[in-house]
């Protein structure tokens, strides 16, 4: 049971920043008057187009790349912002 708790905690720590960014972007979209609801599933396609995934997760990729660059260059305190 302890292993499960530790695994759950680690998973939550890793995914929390991604979930927070997604929720923040949804709120920004609402404030800008853009559609932010769920889109229906596209069952006729197999897989995802790389360009579509990159467009949707672009802010996530940019934030991750920026944080990793800051960590690699040794900017103090960056590791704690993860």
Secondary structure by P-SEA (a helix, b strand, c coil): caaaaaaaaaaaaaaaaaaaaaaaaaaaaaaacccccccccccccccccaaaaaaaaaaaaaaaaaaaaaaaaccccccccc
